[in-house]
Amino acid sequence: MKMAEAVQIENLSVTFDKNIKALDNLSLDIEKGRITGIVGADSAGKTTLLRSITGLILPDCGKILTLNLNPVLKRDEINKKLGYMPQKFGLYEDLSVRENLELYAHLKEIPEENKEEIFKKLLNFTNLEPFQKRLAGRLSGGMKQKLGLACALLGSPELLVLDEPSVGVDPISRKELMKMVRELSFNDMTTVWSTAYMDEAQSFDMCVVMDRGKIIFKGKPQELSPDKQEFQKRVIELMGGYKEHKSPVAEDFDLEDNDIKFPVEAINLEKRYGDFYAVRNNTFCIKKGEIFGLLGPNGAGKSTSFKMMCGLIKPTSGKARIMNTDIGENPTKARSYIGYMAQKFSLYGSLDIIQNLDFFASVYGISGAKKKEQIEKTIEIFELEPYLKRDTKELSAGFKQRLALACAILHKPPVLFLDEPTSGVDPIARMEFWSHIKGLAQKGVTVMVTTHFMDEAEYCDRISLFFKGETIATGTPFELKEKAGARDMEEAFSTLIERSQNNG
């Protein structure tokens, strides 16, 4: 028996500047009462599809009905029945959790007499009840996403549209987000959820795979494969596949010889804010050419550790050494050895690719003919030529990360710090990125990396698992899986965190 349809799309096309087809004659029915996942590479058209469903984009041609209404002509009427969480959710960071809920309740015209009961339910589901007075800007990534979801769920929407709601969110919080949506799916609520996480895609009722504005698969995820790793390999094949090859970035990378055994050292690093320890007694050494992963839930202290190692935050106590140089005593020298990719995109969105490369070359002390030569070689190696005059804010997530890595290694650093470098990037772009990282490590570059993709954790030589500012386990991926009695790193992550919580 065919279910009723919440969204009906027929021959929809959307074209942007320079004749770029974001949606190409696309037809799709989204069944009512189900969670439908939208999966695809960067620039596949996922966000354009979701924005078309909500009426934020006017299509060139074709038909679309959202809840049996034209989303462009009847947008105000649809908004009353819609919960929408865009990719960059519009939380007001200088407002508290409670104030954000109050604002969105007002926008959704929720009656005053119903508000308290609704708030109580959502705050309990999201575990945000103790944090009502905390500013949204001071929440961890996972808590921000939960607040964003709570705001989108206000008004008991018939249709919930989530554009990559779990980007930068740890595996435990991702499961909690999915659980929330399922438990709050009352009155046959329909959910459309785009994602870059393949473990998430497997848990949808229906899965839609997109490529270049077209749909290349629609069906139950299990139709591709019930196995997690195999599922990702079919999806990748559908998206064009990926062939292992030597990294041209690493091939061009020549590192100066040195006999330093541990290029990165943390010695009893601590960061305290009043009585709160963001990081406590953090000690580790990273060998030359080693890929060292920092894993942990949002708010565990990973980024704080990174910033102390880079000299961006002064530790309350302890020391960080880069290439035998104490970063507290000689920050300029220590930083000259580091290539750094920040958690949030650190390039300048209003500058084009060449302007960004030129700026970072100057920051790293590269000038004159050497700068020109290095920038030209970087453009060639990273295949940036077609996009040189485009502002970086207009680039896809995959190209932004490619450019960010290019800027980070312009000065050929012996140490590379990568803070969630592939957050929000599709599986093929992530595999390409990691081919560069593994190649650079083979050349002797020492890499410290954080990630919420547990398949990426398998690429690390050793891992330090963080929880509540402290290291709770260290070892190779195999050792951590064995310690947890787990089949994969995702299970090991959840098990070891849970054990630590239960122990106190």
C-alpha positions in Angstrom: 0.0 0.0 0.0 1.5 3.3 -1.1 1.8 5.9 1.7 0.7 9.5 1.4 3.3 12.0 0.2 4.5 15.0 2.2 6.5 16.3 -0.7 6.0 15.9 -4.5 8.6 17.1 -6.9 8.4 16.7 -10.7 11.1 17.7 -13.2 12.6 20.4 -11.0 15.5 22.4 -12.2 17.5 25.2 -10.5 20.4 27.0 -12.2 22.8 29.3 -10.6 25.3 31.8 -12.0 27.6 30.6 -14.8 25.0 28.1 -15.9 25.7 25.8 -12.9 22.8 23.3 -12.6 22.2 22.7 -8.9 19.1 20.6 -9.7 18.7 18.9 -13.0 15.2 17.8 -14.0 14.8 16.1 -10.6 11.7 14.2 -9.6 11.1 12.8 -6.1 8.2 11.8 -3.8 8.9 12.0 -0.1 6.5 9.7 1.9 4.7 11.1 4.9 5.6 10.0 8.4 9.1 8.7 7.5 12.7 9.9 8.0 14.2 10.4 4.5 17.9 10.9 4.3 19.6 12.9 1.5 23.2 11.8 0.8 25.6 13.1 -1.8 29.0 14.7 -2.6 29.7 18.4 -2.1 27.7 20.4 -4.7 25.5 17.4 -5.4 22.4 19.7 -4.8 21.4 18.6 -1.3 21.0 22.0 0.2 19.4 23.4 -3.0 16.8 20.6 -2.8 16.0 21.3 0.8 15.7 25.1 0.3 13.4 24.4 -2.7 11.2 22.3 -0.4 11.0 25.1 2.1 10.3 27.8 -0.5 13.6 29.7 0.0 14.6 29.1 -3.7 12.5 29.8 -6.8 13.1 27.0 -9.3 13.7 27.6 -13.0 11.1 25.1 -14.0 9.2 22.0 -12.8 6.6 21.5 -10.1 6.9 21.1 -6.3 4.2 20.6 -3.6 5.2 20.8 0.0 2.3 19.5 2.3 0.1 19.9 -0.8 1.0 23.6 -1.1 3.2 25.5 -3.5 6.2 26.5 -1.3 6.8 29.8 -3.2 3.2 31.0 -3.4 2.1 29.7 0.0 5.3 30.1 1.9 3.7 31.8 4.9 1.1 29.0 5.2 3.8 26.3 4.9 6.0 28.0 7.5 3.3 27.4 10.2 3.6 23.6 9.4 7.4 23.5 8.9 10.4 23.1 11.2 13.6 24.1 9.3 17.2 23.8 10.6 19.6 25.2 7.9 23.2 24.1 7.6 24.4 27.2 9.5 21.6 27.4 12.1 20.6 30.9 13.1 21.0 30.6 16.8 21.6 33.9 18.6 24.8 33.3 20.4 24.5 36.3 22.7 21.1 35.0 23.9 20.7 32.2 26.4 19.2 28.8 25.7 15.9 29.9 27.2 15.9 33.2 25.3 16.5 31.4 22.0 13.5 29.2 22.7 11.4 32.2 23.7 12.3 34.0 20.4 11.5 31.1 18.2 8.3 30.3 20.1 7.2 33.9 19.4 8.1 33.5 15.7 6.0 30.3 15.6 3.1 32.1 17.3 2.9 29.5 20.1 0.2 30.4 22.6 1.5 31.7 25.9 -0.5 29.1 27.9 1.1 26.2 26.0 4.7 27.4 26.0 5.9 26.2 29.4 4.8 22.6 28.8 6.4 22.5 25.4 9.7 24.0 26.7 9.8 21.5 29.5 9.4 18.6 27.1 12.0 19.8 24.7 14.5 20.8 27.4 14.2 17.4 29.0 14.6 15.6 25.7 17.7 17.6 24.8 19.2 17.4 28.3 19.5 21.2 28.2 17.3 21.9 31.2 20.3 22.6 33.5 21.7 25.0 30.9 18.7 27.4 30.3 20.7 30.5 31.4 23.9 29.6 29.5 24.5 31.7 26.4 24.2 29.7 23.2 27.7 30.9 22.1 29.1 29.0 25.1 27.5 25.7 24.4 29.5 22.8 22.9 28.9 21.8 19.3 26.6 19.0 20.2 24.5 21.1 22.6 24.2 23.9 20.0 22.8 21.3 17.5 20.3 20.0 20.1 19.2 23.6 20.8 18.8 24.2 17.1 16.7 21.0 16.8 14.6 22.0 19.8 13.9 25.4 18.1 13.0 23.7 14.8 10.6 21.4 16.6 8.6 24.2 18.2 5.0 24.3 17.1 4.7 20.5 16.4 5.7 20.7 12.7 4.2 18.4 10.1 7.5 18.6 8.2 10.9 18.8 9.7 13.8 19.8 7.3 17.3 19.3 8.7 20.3 20.3 6.6 23.3 18.4 7.9 22.2 18.9 11.6 25.1 16.8 13.0 28.1 18.4 11.3 30.9 18.5 13.8 29.0 16.5 16.3 30.4 13.4 18.1 29.0 9.9 17.5 27.2 9.8 20.9 25.4 13.1 20.3 24.6 12.1 16.7 22.7 9.0 18.0 21.0 11.2 20.6 19.8 13.6 17.8 18.4 10.7 15.8 16.7 9.3 18.9 15.2 12.7 19.6 13.7 13.0 16.2 12.3 9.5 16.3 10.8 10.0 19.8 9.4 13.4 18.9 7.9 12.3 15.6 4.3 12.6 16.7 1.3 12.9 14.4 3.0 11.4 11.4 5.7 14.1 11.3 7.9 13.8 8.2 11.6 14.4 8.4 14.0 15.2 5.5 17.6 15.0 6.8 20.8 15.6 4.7 24.0 14.2 6.0 27.7 13.4 5.2 27.8 10.6 7.9 27.3 7.1 6.4 26.5 5.6 9.8 23.6 8.1 10.0 22.4 7.4 6.5 22.0 3.7 7.4 19.5 4.5 10.2 17.0 6.4 7.9 13.8 4.9 6.8 14.5 5.9 3.2 17.8 7.0 1.6 18.2 9.3 -1.4 21.6 9.5 -3.0 22.3 12.6 -5.2 24.9 13.4 -7.7 25.2 16.6 -9.9 21.6 17.6 -9.3 20.2 14.2 -10.1 18.9 11.3 -8.0 21.0 8.1 -8.6 19.4 6.0 -5.9 16.2 5.9 -3.8 15.3 3.1 -1.5 15.8 1.6 1.9 19.5 1.8 3.1 19.5 -2.0 3.6 19.0 -2.4 -0.2 22.5 -1.1 -0.7 24.0 -3.1 2.2 23.2 -4.0 5.9 26.9 -3.8 6.7 28.2 -0.4 7.8 31.5 -0.5 5.9 30.0 -2.1 2.8 27.2 0.5 2.8 29.7 3.3 2.5 31.6 1.5 -0.3 28.3 1.2 -2.4 27.3 4.7 -1.8 30.9 5.8 -2.9 30.6 3.7 -6.0 27.2 5.4 -6.8 28.9 8.8 -6.4 31.6 8.0 -9.0 33.9 5.9 -6.9 37.4 6.6 -5.5 40.6 5.1 -6.7 43.6 4.9 -4.4 46.6 6.9 -5.7 49.8 8.6 -4.5 49.2 12.0 -3.1 50.6 14.8 -5.3 50.7 17.0 -2.3 53.0 14.6 -0.4 55.1 13.8 -3.6 56.0 17.5 -3.8 56.7 17.9 0.0 60.4 17.9 1.0 61.1 18.1 4.7 64.3 19.3 6.1 66.3 16.5 7.9 66.2 16.5 11.7 66.9 14.0 14.4 64.1 15.0 16.8 62.4 11.9 18.0 59.3 13.6 19.5 58.4 16.8 17.5 55.3 17.3 19.6 55.3 17.1 23.4 52.6 18.0 26.0 53.8 17.9 29.6 51.1 18.1 32.3 49.1 20.7 30.4 46.1 22.1 32.3 43.6 24.9 31.5 41.3 26.0 34.3 38.5 28.6 34.2 37.8 29.3 37.9 37.0 25.9 39.4 36.3 24.3 36.0 39.0 22.3 34.3 38.7 22.4 30.5 41.9 20.3 30.3 43.5 18.5 33.2 47.0 16.8 33.4 47.3 16.3 29.6 50.6 14.5 28.8 51.6 12.9 25.5 54.5 12.7 23.1 54.1 12.3 19.3 56.8 10.6 17.3 58.1 11.9 14.0 55.9 10.9 11.1 53.1 9.7 13.4 49.4 10.4 13.0 48.1 11.0 16.5 44.3 11.4 17.0 42.5 13.2 19.7 39.0 11.8 20.0 36.2 12.7 22.4 32.7 14.1 22.7 31.9 17.7 22.1 33.2 19.8 24.9 35.7 17.2 26.1 38.7 19.6 25.8 40.2 18.6 22.4 40.1 22.1 20.8 41.4 23.7 24.0 44.4 21.3 24.0 45.0 22.2 20.3 45.0 25.9 21.1 47.4 25.4 24.0 49.7 23.4 21.7 49.6 26.2 19.1 50.2 28.9 21.6 46.7 30.4 21.0 45.7 29.8 24.6 48.0 30.2 27.6 47.9 27.1 29.8 47.2 27.5 33.5 50.1 25.1 34.1 52.3 22.7 32.2 54.3 23.0 29.0 54.0 22.4 25.3 57.0 21.8 23.1 57.2 21.9 19.3 60.4 20.6 17.7 62.1 20.9 21.2 61.0 24.6 21.4 58.8 25.6 24.4 55.9 27.5 22.9 55.5 29.6 26.0 59.1 30.7 26.0 59.5 31.2 22.2 56.1 31.2 20.6 57.2 32.7 17.3 59.9 30.1 16.7 57.6 27.2 17.8 54.7 28.4 15.6 57.0 28.6 12.6 57.2 24.7 12.7 53.4 24.3 12.7 50.8 24.1 9.9 47.3 24.7 11.4 43.8 24.0 10.2 41.3 25.4 12.7 38.0 23.7 13.6 36.0 26.5 12.0 37.0 27.5 8.5 39.9 29.9 9.1 40.3 31.4 5.6 38.9 34.8 4.6 35.5 34.3 2.8 35.5 37.7 1.1 39.0 37.0 -0.5 39.5 34.8 -3.5 41.8 31.8 -3.6 44.9 33.7 -4.8 44.4 36.4 -2.2 44.1 33.8 0.6 47.3 32.0 -0.6 49.1 35.3 -0.9 48.1 36.3 2.6 49.1 33.0 4.3 52.4 32.9 2.4 53.2 36.4 3.8 52.2 35.3 7.3 54.6 32.4 7.0 57.4 34.6 5.9 57.5 33.6 2.2 58.2 36.5 -0.1 59.4 37.6 -3.5 60.1 35.0 -6.3 59.8 32.1 -3.8 56.3 33.2 -2.9 55.2 33.4 -6.5 56.7 30.0 -7.3 55.2 28.4 -4.2 51.7 29.7 -4.9 51.8 28.6 -8.6 53.0 25.1 -7.6 50.2 24.9 -4.9 47.5 25.9 -7.4 48.7 23.2 -9.7 49.0 20.4 -7.1 45.6 21.2 -5.5 43.9 21.7 -8.8 42.6 25.1 -7.9 42.9 26.8 -11.3 39.2 26.8 -12.3 38.2 28.6 -9.0 41.0 31.2 -8.6 38.8 34.3 -8.8 35.9 32.9 -6.8 35.5 34.2 -3.2 36.2 31.3 -0.8 32.7 31.7 0.9 31.2 30.5 -2.5 33.3 27.3 -2.5 31.9 23.9 -1.5 32.9 22.5 1.8 35.3 20.0 0.1 37.1 22.8 -1.8 37.3 25.0 1.2 39.1 22.2 3.1 41.4 21.6 0.1 42.3 25.3 0.1 42.7 25.4 3.9 45.2 22.5 3.8 47.0 24.2 0.9 47.4 27.3 3.0 48.5 25.3 6.1 51.4 23.6 4.3 52.7 26.5 2.1 55.8 26.8 4.3 56.5 23.0 4.4 56.0 22.6 8.2 57.3 19.5 10.0 54.2 19.5 12.2 50.6 19.6 11.1 47.7 20.3 13.5 44.2 19.5 12.0 41.2 20.3 14.1 38.2 18.4 12.6 39.5 19.0 9.1 36.8 17.0 7.3 33.8 18.2 9.2 30.8 18.4 6.8 32.8 17.0 3.9 31.4 14.1 1.7 33.0 10.6 1.8 35.0 10.9 -1.4 36.5 14.3 -0.5 37.4 12.8 2.9 39.2 9.9 1.3 41.1 12.3 -0.9 42.0 14.4 2.1 43.3 11.5 4.1 45.5 10.3 1.1 47.3 13.6 1.5 47.6 13.2 5.3 48.9 9.7 5.1 51.4 10.6 2.4 52.7 13.6 4.3 53.2 11.4 7.4 55.2 9.0 5.3 57.4 11.9 4.4 58.1 12.5 8.1 55.4 15.2 8.9 54.1 14.7 12.4 50.3 15.0 12.5 47.9 15.7 15.3 44.2 15.5 14.3 40.7 15.6 15.9 37.8 14.0 14.1 34.2 12.8 14.7 34.3 10.4 11.8 35.2 7.0 13.5 36.3 5.5 10.2 38.9 8.2 10.0 40.2 7.3 13.5 41.3 3.9 12.0 43.9 5.9 9.9 45.6 7.1 13.1 48.8 5.4 14.4 47.7 6.1 18.0 44.7 7.7 19.6 44.1 9.6 22.9 40.5 9.4 24.0 39.4 12.5 25.8 36.5 12.9 28.3 35.7 15.8 30.6 39.2 17.3 30.0 41.2 14.2 30.8 42.7 11.3 28.8 40.7 8.1 29.6 42.5 5.8 27.1 45.5 5.8 24.8 46.6 3.3 22.2 46.4 2.2 18.6 42.9 1.7 17.1 43.3 -2.0 17.5 44.3 -1.7 21.2 41.3 0.6 22.0 38.9 -1.7 20.2 40.3 -4.7 22.1 40.1 -2.8 25.4 36.4 -2.0 24.8 35.6 -5.4 23.3 34.3 -3.6 20.3 34.0 -4.5 16.6 34.8 -1.0 15.3 36.0 2.4 16.5 32.5 3.9 16.8 31.5 1.1 19.3 34.8 1.5 21.1 34.3 5.2 21.4 30.8 4.8 22.9 31.8 1.9 25.2 34.9 3.6 26.7 33.0 6.9 27.2 30.1 5.1 28.9 32.5 3.2 31.2 34.2 6.5 32.2 30.8 8.1 33.0 29.8 5.1 35.1 33.1 5.2 37.0 32.6 8.7 38.0 
